[in-house]
C-alpha cells in the first residue's frame, strides 16, 4: 500500500488547491516543497510580491492623486527600497502563514525539501539536512512552477544585471533601467519603476507589446508610460550587456548603446523540471521545461498529473488553482465541470489592464460583425473622485443577438471590474441587461451602463439605416 493517495510536488497555487481538494475528499495527501518556498513562486517572487510592490509604489508616489493635487504631489519625497519591501515582506509572511494553516487544517502532510522521481509511483525526498527518504503515492501531481529564463550569453549578477526574481532584492531604486522584453512582467515592472521616477528604456524585438490586448488599450498604456518618460525600442535585439563601474551599457544589434544603472531581463519563463528525473517516471519535458497534459491535466503517465505554470499557457495563478482542483477531482473519480472558456486576463501595469473574450482584431479576422460601446472614466463621477482621467471600458457587442463578444478595461480597478462583464458573458446575457440594470452611484461599475447605452445607440442607428 502506498504511503499516500496523492503526493504533490510544489506548494504554489496549483499544488495547494490540488492537495486541499484531495484532502476534502478524505484522501491521504502530502506536499513537498522547500521550507523557504511554501506558497511557491507566486507568493515569494511572483504574483503577490510584485502586486504588493505596485500598491506600495502607488501609495508612496501619490501618482493616482496628481490629477487632483498637482503633478508634483508625492506622499514621500525620497522613496527607498526598504519603504517598498517592508510592505511586501509583511504580506508575504501573512500569506505563508495562511497557506501553512490551510494545509495543516486539512491534515495535509508538508515535507520540507525537494523531490525527484525514483519510479512512476515513488519520489525521493531530499530534506534540508541532506537526508533522503522514499515516499510512494497512488497519484502524483507535478506543480513545481517556473523560474525566469536567462539567456546564456548574459552574465547575471542579481544587482545590476538581473531577472524579475532579483528585482525584489535591489539595494536602491535605480535612476535609470533598461528592461529587455515588453511582455506582461516586463511592462508591469516598467510602469512601477517609471512611477518611482526611474528613466526606463524598454527593448523589444517584436514590433509592439502586449499583442494579446486590445490595440486601443495598448496605445493608451503606451501614451501613459511615455508621459512618465518611458522610451520604447521596438524591433530591436540586444547584442550585449556590458558591466561598467558606473553601471551598465546595453548594446543593440542596430548599433545603439543605452547606458543605465541596471538591466532587467524579462525573457519568458523556464519550467522547474530539470531536477525531477522525469525519465525515471516515463515522462519528458520540452526545451522550456514544460510538461504536456491532456484536458484532465494528466501527463502521458495516467496517474501522474501536472498543473500550473509548468504546463505553460496561460500560466496564471487563477487558472493554476482551477487546474489543481480539477486534477485532484479527476484522479479520484469525482465529477468536475470543465473550466469555463471565458478566462479573464489581468495585467497589473499602471494603470491596470484586464479583458475577457475576443478583441476587435480577433473578431475582424474571424469575420464576426460587432459594434463598440465605450465609457471613459473622466465622464464618470467616480472617475473624478479618484482622479483617474485615463481609464476606459469597451464593450464589443454582437448586432445579431446583442450578446457581449468581448470586454476590455483600462484604468483603476480594471481587474475587479472585468468580472461583471465575465459574468454577463458566461450567463449568455445581452447588452440590454446592462442598459436596464441599476448600478450603485458613484462607482466605476457604472461604466458598464454608459458603455452599454453607447453600444445600443450605435446599433439603433444601424437598424434605422437598414429600415
C-alpha positions in Angstrom: 0.0 0.0 0.0 1.5 3.4 -1.0 2.3 6.0 1.7 -0.2 8.5 0.4 -3.2 8.6 -2.0 -1.8 11.8 -3.6 1.7 13.4 -3.4 2.1 16.9 -4.7 5.4 18.4 -5.8 5.2 22.1 -5.2 3.0 24.3 -2.9 2.2 27.1 -5.3 -1.5 27.9 -6.3 -1.9 24.8 -8.3 -0.3 22.4 -5.8 -2.1 23.9 -2.8 -5.6 23.5 -4.4 -4.8 20.0 -5.7 -3.7 18.9 -2.2 -6.6 20.6 -0.4 -9.2 19.3 -2.9 -7.9 15.7 -2.4 -7.9 16.1 1.4 -11.5 17.3 1.3 -12.3 14.1 -0.5 -11.0 12.2 2.5 -7.7 11.2 0.9 -4.2 10.9 2.4 -2.2 13.8 0.9 1.3 15.1 1.2 3.1 18.1 -0.3 6.9 18.5 -0.9 8.4 21.9 -1.1 11.5 23.8 0.1 10.9 25.4 3.5 11.7 28.9 2.1 9.3 28.5 -0.8 6.0 27.4 0.9 3.3 29.0 -1.3 5.6 28.7 -4.4 6.9 31.3 -6.7 3.5 33.1 -6.7 4.0 34.0 -3.0 7.7 34.7 -2.9 8.9 36.2 -6.2 5.9 36.4 -8.5 2.3 37.5 -8.2 2.0 38.5 -4.5 5.2 40.5 -4.0 5.0 42.2 -7.4 1.4 43.3 -6.9 2.2 44.4 -3.3 5.1 46.3 -4.6 2.8 48.0 -7.1 0.4 49.1 -4.3 3.4 50.5 -2.3 4.5 52.4 -5.4 1.1 53.9 -6.0 0.6 54.8 -2.3 4.1 56.4 -1.7 4.4 58.2 -5.0 0.9 59.6 -4.9 0.7 59.0 -8.7 -3.0 58.4 -8.9 -3.8 61.6 -6.9 -1.8 64.0 -9.2 -4.8 65.0 -11.3 -6.3 66.3 -8.0 -3.3 67.7 -6.2 -0.9 68.7 -9.0 1.9 66.9 -10.9 4.5 67.5 -8.1 2.4 65.7 -5.5 4.1 62.8 -3.6 3.3 61.2 -0.3 7.0 60.6 0.4 9.8 62.5 -1.4 12.7 60.1 -1.0 11.3 56.6 -1.5 13.8 53.9 -0.6 13.8 50.1 -1.4 13.2 49.4 2.3 10.0 51.5 2.1 8.8 49.3 -0.7 10.0 45.9 0.5 8.7 46.3 4.1 5.1 46.1 2.9 5.9 43.2 0.6 7.6 41.2 3.4 4.6 41.8 5.6 2.1 40.5 3.0 4.3 37.5 2.0 4.7 36.5 5.7 1.0 36.6 6.3 0.2 34.6 3.1 2.7 31.9 4.0 1.1 31.6 7.4 -2.4 31.3 5.8 -1.1 28.5 3.4 0.6 26.6 6.2 -2.6 26.8 8.3 -4.8 25.7 5.4 -2.6 22.6 4.8 -2.5 21.8 8.5 -6.2 22.3 9.0 -6.9 19.8 6.2 -4.4 17.3 7.5 -2.1 17.6 4.5 1.5 16.5 5.4 4.1 19.1 4.4 7.6 17.8 3.8 10.4 20.3 3.7 12.9 19.6 0.9 12.9 18.7 -2.8 11.7 15.7 -4.6 12.8 13.6 -7.6 11.3 10.6 -9.2 12.6 7.1 -8.5 9.8 5.5 -10.5 6.3 6.4 -11.5 4.9 5.9 -8.0 7.9 6.8 -5.9 9.6 10.1 -5.1 12.9 10.5 -3.3 12.6 13.4 -0.8 15.9 15.2 -0.1 15.4 17.0 3.2 17.2 20.2 4.1 19.6 18.2 6.2 20.7 16.2 3.1 19.0 13.0 4.3 16.9 11.2 1.7 13.8 9.1 2.2 11.4 7.5 -0.3 7.7 8.4 -0.4 5.2 6.4 -2.5 1.8 7.6 -3.8 -1.1 6.3 -5.9 -1.3 9.6 -7.7 1.4 12.3 -8.1 0.8 16.0 -9.1 3.7 18.0 -10.5 3.2 21.6 -9.6 6.9 22.8 -9.5 6.3 26.1 -11.3 8.8 28.1 -13.3 11.8 30.4 -13.0 12.8 33.3 -15.2 14.5 32.2 -18.4 18.1 33.6 -18.6 19.9 33.9 -22.0 23.2 32.0 -21.8 25.1 35.0 -23.3 24.3 37.3 -20.4 26.2 37.4 -17.2 23.7 38.0 -14.5 24.9 39.3 -11.1 21.5 39.8 -9.5 22.3 43.5 -8.7 23.0 45.4 -11.9 22.0 42.7 -14.5 19.0 40.8 -13.2 15.9 38.9 -13.9 12.4 39.6 -12.5 13.1 37.5 -9.3 16.1 39.7 -8.4 14.2 43.0 -8.5 12.9 42.5 -5.0 16.5 42.3 -3.8 17.6 45.7 -5.2 19.6 47.8 -2.8 18.2 51.1 -4.1 15.8 52.5 -6.7 17.8 52.8 -9.9 17.9 56.2 -11.6 17.7 54.5 -14.9 16.9 51.0 -16.1 16.8 49.0 -19.3 14.0 46.4 -19.4 14.5 43.7 -22.1 11.1 42.3 -23.1 7.8 44.0 -23.4 5.6 41.1 -22.2 3.4 41.2 -19.1 6.1 41.0 -16.5 8.4 43.5 -18.3 5.6 46.1 -18.7 4.4 45.7 -15.1 7.9 46.5 -13.8 8.5 49.2 -16.4 5.4 51.1 -15.2 6.3 50.6 -11.5 9.8 51.9 -11.8 8.7 54.7 -14.1 6.2 55.8 -11.4 9.1 55.9 -8.9 11.0 58.3 -11.2 13.4 55.9 -12.9 14.2 56.6 -16.5 13.1 53.4 -18.3 14.0 52.1 -21.7 12.1 49.1 -22.9 13.8 47.0 -25.6 11.6 44.5 -27.5 12.5 42.5 -30.6 8.8 42.4 -31.7 7.1 45.3 -33.4 4.8 46.0 -30.4 3.9 45.0 -26.9 1.2 43.0 -25.2 -0.2 41.8 -28.5 -2.9 39.8 -26.7 -4.6 43.0 -25.7 -6.9 45.4 -27.4 -5.0 47.8 -29.7 -6.7 50.9 -28.3 -5.9 49.8 -24.7 -2.2 49.2 -25.6 -2.0 52.6 -27.2 -3.5 54.2 -24.1 -0.9 52.4 -21.9 1.9 53.4 -24.2 0.8 57.1 -24.1 0.6 57.0 -20.3 4.0 55.4 -19.9 5.6 57.9 -22.4 4.1 60.6 -20.2 6.2 59.0 -17.4 9.4 59.3 -19.6 9.5 55.7 -20.7 11.3 55.1 -24.0 10.4 52.2 -26.3 12.8 50.5 -28.7 10.7 48.1 -30.7 12.1 45.8 -33.4 15.5 45.9 -31.5 17.6 43.0 -30.3 20.2 43.1 -27.5 23.7 42.2 -28.8 25.5 42.5 -25.5 25.2 43.9 -22.0 28.4 45.4 -20.6 29.1 46.0 -16.9 31.0 49.2 -16.0 31.9 50.9 -12.7 29.2 53.5 -13.2 26.5 51.0 -14.3 25.7 49.1 -17.4 25.8 49.6 -21.2 23.3 47.8 -23.3 24.4 47.4 -26.9 21.7 46.7 -29.5 22.3 44.9 -32.8 21.4 48.1 -34.6 24.4 49.8 -33.0 22.5 51.8 -30.4 24.1 52.0 -26.9 21.9 52.6 -23.8 23.7 53.5 -20.5 21.7 52.7 -17.4 22.2 51.9 -13.7 20.6 48.4 -14.2 19.3 46.0 -16.7 16.3 43.7 -16.1 15.6 40.7 -18.4 12.0 39.6 -18.8 12.5 36.9 -21.4 9.8 34.3 -20.5 9.9 31.5 -18.0 11.6 28.1 -17.7 9.8 25.1 -16.2 11.4 23.8 -13.0 11.7 20.2 -14.2 15.4 19.7 -14.8 16.0 18.2 -11.3 12.9 15.9 -11.2 14.4 13.0 -13.1 11.3 12.8 -15.2 12.6 10.0 -17.3 12.5 7.6 -14.3 8.8 8.1 -14.2 8.4 7.7 -18.0 8.0 11.5 -18.6 9.7 14.2 -20.5 9.7 18.0 -20.8 10.1 20.3 -23.8 13.1 22.7 -24.2 11.4 25.2 -22.0 10.9 22.6 -19.2 7.1 22.3 -19.8 5.2 19.1 -19.4 2.4 18.1 -21.9 -1.0 17.2 -20.4 -4.5 16.3 -21.6 -7.8 18.1 -20.8 -7.8 16.5 -17.4 -4.2 17.6 -16.7 -2.9 14.0 -16.9 0.6 13.5 -18.3 1.5 10.6 -20.6 1.6 8.5 -17.4 -2.1 8.4 -16.5 -1.7 8.5 -12.7 0.7 11.5 -12.8 -0.8 15.0 -13.3 0.8 18.4 -14.0 -0.7 21.8 -13.2 0.2 25.4 -13.1 3.0 27.3 -14.9 4.9 24.0 -15.5 2.4 23.1 -18.3 2.6 26.5 -20.0 -0.1 28.9 -21.1 -2.0 30.6 -19.6 0.4 30.4 -16.6 -1.8 32.4 -14.2 -2.3 31.9 -10.5 -6.1 31.9 -11.0 -6.1 29.3 -13.7 -3.5 27.2 -11.9 -5.8 26.9 -8.9 -8.6 25.6 -11.0 -6.2 23.2 -12.8 -5.1 21.8 -9.4 -8.7 21.3 -8.2 -9.7 19.7 -11.5 -6.8 17.3 -11.4 -7.5 16.1 -7.9 -11.2 15.5 -8.6 -10.4 13.6 -11.8 -7.7 11.5 -10.1 -10.3 10.2 -7.5 -13.3 9.9 -9.9 -15.1 13.0 -8.5 -17.4 14.7 -11.1 -15.9 18.0 -12.2 -17.0 20.5 -14.8 -14.7 21.8 -17.5 -13.0 25.1 -16.7 -15.1 27.8 -18.5 -13.5 29.0 -21.7 -14.1 32.7 -20.6 -11.0 33.3 -18.6 -10.2 36.9 -17.6 -6.7 38.2 -18.1 -5.4 40.8 -15.6 -2.2 42.8 -16.2 -1.0 44.9 -13.3 0.6 47.7 -15.2 0.0 51.3 -14.0 -2.9 51.7 -15.0 -4.2 48.2 -14.9 -5.4 46.3 -18.0 -8.0 43.5 -17.9 -10.1 41.8 -20.6 -12.3 38.8 -21.3 -13.5 37.4 -24.6 -12.2 38.4 -28.0 -10.6 41.7 -29.3 -11.6 43.8 -32.2 -8.7 42.4 -34.3 -9.7 38.8 -33.5 -13.4 39.4 -34.4 -12.4 41.1 -37.6 -10.1 38.3 -38.5 -12.9 35.8 -37.8 -15.3 37.9 -39.9 -17.7 38.3 -36.9 -19.6 41.6 -37.0 -19.6 43.7 -33.9 -20.5 47.1 -32.5 -18.5 49.0 -29.9 -19.6 50.8 -26.8 -17.2 52.9 -24.8 -17.2 54.6 -21.4 -14.4 56.8 -20.2 -13.6 57.3 -16.5 -13.3 61.1 -16.9 -17.1 61.1 -17.7 -18.0 59.3 -14.5 -18.4 60.9 -11.1 -16.3 58.2 -9.5 -13.6 58.8 -12.0 -13.4 62.4 -11.0 -13.5 61.5 -7.3 -10.5 59.1 -7.6 -8.6 61.3 -10.0 -8.5 58.8 -12.9 -8.9 60.6 -16.2 -7.2 57.9 -18.3 -9.5 54.9 -17.7 -11.9 53.4 -20.1 -14.2 50.4 -20.6 -15.0 49.0 -24.0 -17.8 46.5 -24.8 -17.9 44.6 -28.1 -21.5 43.6 -28.9 -23.0 41.3 -31.5 -25.5 43.1 -33.7 -27.3 39.8 -34.3 -28.2 38.6 -30.8 -26.8 41.6 -28.8 -24.6 39.3 -26.6 -21.2 40.5 -25.4 -18.3 39.3 -27.5 -15.5 40.9 -25.5 -15.0 43.3 -22.6 -11.8 45.4 -22.4 -10.9 47.6 -19.5 -8.0 50.0 -18.8 -7.6 52.0 -15.6 -8.1 51.9 -11.8 -9.8 48.7 -10.7 -9.8 47.1 -14.2 -9.0 43.7 -12.8 -12.0 43.9 -10.5 -14.4 45.5 -12.9 -13.9 42.8 -15.6 -15.8 40.2 -13.6 -19.1 42.0 -14.2 -18.6 41.5 -18.0 -17.3 38.0 -17.4 -20.5 37.1 -15.5 -22.8 38.6 -18.1 -21.0 36.8 -20.9 -20.8 33.5 -19.0 -24.6 33.5 -18.4 -25.3 34.4 -22.0 -26.6 37.9 -21.1 -27.1 40.7 -23.6 -26.1 44.3 -23.7 -29.8 45.1 -22.8 -29.3 43.7 -19.4 -26.6 46.2 -18.7 -28.8 49.0 -20.1 -31.7 48.1 -17.8 -29.6 47.2 -14.7 -29.2 49.7 -11.8 -25.6 50.3 -10.7 -24.5 51.9 -7.4 -23.7 55.6 -7.9 -21.0 56.9 -7.9 -19.0 53.8 -8.9 -16.7 52.7 -11.7 -19.1 49.8 -12.3 -21.5 52.4 -13.7 -19.2 52.4 -16.8 -20.9 49.3 -17.9 -24.2 51.1 -18.2 -22.6 54.1 -20.0 -20.8 51.8 -22.5 -23.9 49.7 -23.0 -26.0 52.8 -23.8 -23.3 53.9 -26.2 -23.4 50.5 -28.0 -27.2 50.3 -28.2 -27.4 53.8 -29.6 -25.0 52.8 -32.4 -27.0 49.6 -33.0 -30.2 51.7 -33.2 -28.6 54.0 -35.8 -27.6 50.9 -38.0 -31.1 49.5 -37.6 -32.6 52.8 -38.8 -30.4 52.8 -41.9 -31.4 49.2 -42.7 -35.1 50.2 -42.5 
